[in-house]
């Protein structure tokens, strides 16, 4: 039996969460085209007959700007130092840029002797010539000997990547039950499904200023699951955008979130959703502690 932890690193919006879900085979991380979607280090579990691969989906590597991004960056560095191997993800559409070079340098410094593998993602969106060009640019980074072209969206190339990563793991025990897919609490999973709907429907600064907190979960016998959630924003104008004219935006967010939760739980759900202004919450350590953003 082999088991261990794979730190998943990459600049924002390269498809790390989509790749994590593809490796695990179920949805454990929310997905959005917005950068900086992932705020917590999510441990996603992929179990095979003779291995257990724990993928740590890190927040997008970036230079810190406030207390929130400082915590995210510290988490990245901590997980990289403790990992059995590192998986760097790059975007085949965008190619290699300064952010990728910054991450490659960080991996070289933080990983030390830890093996590094690179996955070139989104190959379904580029032609063969572009694929060859990006693979060559990745090789020039010098951060890894093993490079895997994949499409997290279609699943192409994911199987060989998982097999290779499993082979890098040391002998060890199962850290999670065979049917467990994530270490996230139920409250965090539900909050993230609500936030995913906000990300889908808003733009500009609003997505970055939003966090969701689950206030209560009630499961009465024979009745629908009742969930009370609050969407935190930083300004009254952001609150107005999320509520929308005649409450249409918050209704759409709530409907989408309820359906997503029902798919995950396979049960009827009643979602009570409200919006609250908490000014400068991204710089408030007490709020970040309560939200579980380490």
Secondary structure, DSSP 8 states (H G I E B T S, - for coil): -EEEEEEEE-STTSSHHHHHHHHHTS--S---SSTT---S-EEEEEE-SSEEEEEEE--------SHHHHHHHHHHHHHHHH-SEEEEEEETTT-S-HHHHHHHHHHHHHHTTSEEEEEEE-GGGS-HHHHHHHHHHHHHH-S-SEEEE--TTT-TTHHHHHHHHHHHS-B---SS-TT--B---HHHHHHHHHHHHHHHH--TTGGGG-EEEEEEEEE-TTS-EEEEEEEEESSHHHHHHHH-GGGHHHHHHHHHHHHHHHHHHTS-EEEEEEEEE-TTGGG-HHHHHHTT--
